[in-house]
Amino acid sequence: MRGCVIDEPKKVFVAGHRGLVGSALVHKLNEKGFTNLVMRARSELDLRDAADVDAFMAEERPEIVMLAAATVGGIKANNDFPVEFLLDNLQIQNNVIRASHESGVDKLLFLGSSCIYPKFATQPIPESALLTGALEPTNEAYAIAKITGIKLCQAYARQYGAKFISAMPTNLYGPNDNFDLASSHVLPALLRKAHEAKCSGAEKIIVWGSGRVRREFLHVDDLAEACLYLVQNYDSPEIINVGCGEDISIRELAELICDVVGYHGKLAWDATKPDGTPRKLLDISKLQQLGWKPRISLRQGIAHTYEWFLAQSAPG
């Protein structure tokens, strides 16, 4: 089903442009020749403030909105701050989605998360698995917020005919990721641990969990490419998964990261820490049938991310 044509004159608002996903979207839009981009730092526009969002949308009148702004984090952050993960994301989503409709936005892309699916969903996970079982407790607050965003987009589509679509990306990584060990996701956390262990000559690095759970990882540049493709080629209010179609155990991931970084020490597993969902692999057949597929392999993507990490860490 053909979406709206997104071309250079279109005014595009990228919400959350400094984050992992938002920065990749901006890079991809620039790469494709888009110059009419609207962006605001959090210090300039607090998306949790309805009045501010209304004023911004009324003034700028973007034609396309890509909603990548969110409060995000790994298992520890989700566990420690469920109130912030729920309230912040609900406020951001509600304000931007509502104001987009009221200001006459042509197309809105809402970015959800694979954590919306039940903890013990059928693997690979089809879009139809939504709301068919209990969520993973460690990220329940974030998942509920994202599910609410999906349902709000669908409600606007049903009630007003709005072209508000929702994409569900798998685990993401890449440049501009969060490498803070207290709040980061597993891949950037492991990359930083391996790098620091290599630099310090440590004999081992400690990894959370058993190492047996399996995860799927998509480079954020591939996601950005998919987002543009969906805006142009997808109009349905039904959610659509975005992934690579392959998963890997956390043990295998840790070993791959150590190999890319050049760390030759041991891996020690802290089984007192939570594993999270046993397996999370998305069924991407719906997206493949539309004609899109990822380009960046996991090893290539990790190497690219490590180069970026080193460049940020370099003095000067």
N, C-alpha and C positions, 0 to 999 in steps of 0.2 A: 504494500500500500504506500503510495507516494506521499511524502511529506511536503512541507513548504520549501520552496527554493531559497536556500540561504546563500546570498551572494555578497559581494564586497560592500555595496551601499547599505546593507542592512545594519541597523544599530544593534549591537549585541552587548548585553549586560552579563558579565561573568561574576557571579556572586561567590566570594571566597577565592579571589584570584591569587592570593599569596600562599595558599595551601598546596598540598601535593597535587590534587586533581585540578584545581583552578589554575595553577601556574602552567600545568601541561596544556590545558585548554587554550590559554592565552598564547602560548608558544605555537600551538598547532594552528590557531586562527591567523597569527602573524605569518606563519610559514605559507599559508594558503592565500595570502594577500589581503586579509581583512585589516582595515585601518580604523573602522568606526566602532571601536570597542569602548565600553563604559566600565570603569572599575573604581572602587572606593575601598580604602583601607578601613579597618575597624575603627580607627581613631576618627575617621571622617564620617562613617555611617555605621551605627550599631543596628544590625539587622534584627535584634531582639526588641527594638523600639518601634512600635507600630506607626507612631506619628512621623518619625524620621523616615521610615521606609515609604510611607504614603507621599511625603513631600518630595523625596528623591524620585520616585517613579512618575509622579505628576510633572516634574520638571524635565526629566531626561527622556521619557517616553520611549524606552527601548522596544524594538520589535521582536527580538529573540532574548529569552532569559535562560541562562544555564546555571542552575542552582547547585553549586558545589560547596557552598558554605555549610559548615557543621562543626560541632564540638566532637572531636574524635579521640581515640586512644586505644591502647591494648587492654589485655585482661585486667591488669592491676588497676589502671585508671578507671575502667568501667566498674570494677568492683568497689573502688574507693569513693567514687563520685557519681552515684546513680541519679541524684537530684539534678546536678548540672547537666548530665547527659540527656536526661528527659526534658527538663524545662528549657534549656538553651535551644535544643534542636526543635522542639515544638514551636517555640516563639519565632525562631528564624524561618521555619517552613511556613507556618501560618501567615506570617506577615508578607513574605515575598510572594507566595502563591496567590493570596487574596488580592494584594496590590497589583499583581500582574494582570489579573482578570479585570480589575477596576480601571486600569490605565490602558486597556486594549492591546495587550501583548499578543502577537500573532502565534507564537509557539514558545512553550516552556518545557525544558528538560529537567526533571527532578532526578537527582542521583541518590539512590538508596544504598543497600548493602546486602551481601549474601547472608548476613546474620539475621535477616527477617524470617528465614526458614526454620522449621522445627529442628531441635537438636538431633533427633533421630530420623531425619527425612530420608526418603529413598535416594540412593546415589546412582548416577548423577542426579542432582536436584532439578526437577522441572519447575517451571513457573507455577504450575497448578498446586504445588506443595504448600503455598502460602496459607497460613491459618489452619493447617491440618494437624497440628500437634503442639506440644509445649516447646517453648524457646529454651536456648542455652542460658542458664541462670546468670553466668558471669557477664553477659552483655545484654540482658533483658531490657534494661531501660533504653539503651540506644536503639535496639531492635523495635521496640514499641513506638518510639518516636518516628522511626523511618516508615513503619507500617502505616502510621497515621498520615504521614506525608503522601504516601501512595494513595490512600483512600480519599484524601482531600483532592488530589489531582483527578482521580476517577469521578468524584462527585461533581467537580466543575465541568468535566467532559460530558457527563450524563445530563446535568441540569441546564448547562449553558452552551454545550457544544464546543467547549474550549479544547484547543489542541495542546493539552498538557500531558506529556508522556513521561514514563518512569523507567529508568534503566537500573538494573541491579548488578553492580560490578562485584567480582570476586575479590580476594585479598590483593591489594595493590602495593606497589613499591616503585622507587625511582628517585630522581633528583627532587630536592625540596621536601623529602620525607622527614619525619620526626625521628631523630636518633637519641633522644633523651631516654635513658634506660628506665626511668620511673613511669613513662607514659607511652612509649613507642610500641609498635607492633613487632611481631616476632622477627621478620626478616631484617629490618634496620637494626634491631637490638642485637641480633647475632652478628651482623656485619661489624658493628662498633666493637662488640666484645672481642671478636677475632682480631680486629685491627689493634686494639689496645693490648691484647695478649701478645701479639707479634712484636709490638714496639717495646714492651716491658720484659719480654723473654719468659713470660709465665708458662708453667708446665701444663696448665689445664685451664679450660673455661667452663663455667657452670651454666647449664642450660635448664630452663624450667620444664617440668613434666617428664614424661616417659620417653619421648622421642618417637613414639609409635603412631600418634595421630597424624592424619594426612590433610594437607592443604593444597589449594590451587593458587598460583600467583600470576598476576598479570602486570606487565610493565605499564606505568601510567601513560606513556606515550601511545601505546596501543589503545588504552581506554579513550584517550582524547580523540584519536582517529575514529573510534567506534561512535563516540558521541556526535561528532559532526555527521557521520554517515546516518545515524538514526534521525537526527533533526531533518535531514533531507529525504529520508526514505521510509519513515515510520510515523504513523498517525494514531495508532490504536492506543486507547487508555489502558489496555492490558500490559502488565509489566513484562520486561524482556531482560533476560540474563546476558551479562557480558563477561566472558572468561576466555581461557585458552583451551579448555577441554581436557587438561591433564593435571594430575595432582602428584604430590611427592610427600614422603614422610618427613617429619621435622628432623629426624636423625639424618636422613639423606640431604635435607636442605642445609643443615649445619656443616656436614662434611663438604658439600659443594662450596659453601661460603668460605670455609677454611682453605680450600684448594685455590679459590680465586684470590683470596687475600694473601696467601702464602704463609699461613700459620700451620705449623706442624706438631702442635701439642695435642693433648688429649681432650676429650669431651667428657664432662662429668654431669650426670643427670640428677636433678633435684626433684624426686618423685613426690615431695611434700607440696609442691606447687601444682596448680590446676592445669589440666590438659586442654580444657574446653571441649568443644564438639569433637567426637571421635573422627569424623571425616566430613569434609565439605568440598564437594566437587559439583560445579554447576553443569546442567544440561544446556548447551549452547546451540542446540539444533535449530531453534527458532531464528537466532541471529544468523547462523550459517545459511539458512534457506533464503535470507534476505540478500546474501551475497558478500558478507563481511567475514574476515578471519584475521587473527593476530599475526604479526610479523616477527616479533622479537622473542628469541629463545630465552629460557631462564638463565642459563650461563652468560649469555651475551648481555642480558639486562642487568644481572648482578655486577658484572665487570664494569658496565657503564655507570651504574650507581656508585660503585666504589671509587671510580675516577672522580666523580662529582664530589663525593665525600672528602677525598684527599685534597681536592682543590679548595674546598671550603675550610679545611683544617690548616692549610698552608699559611705560614706567617706572612703578613702584609697583604 
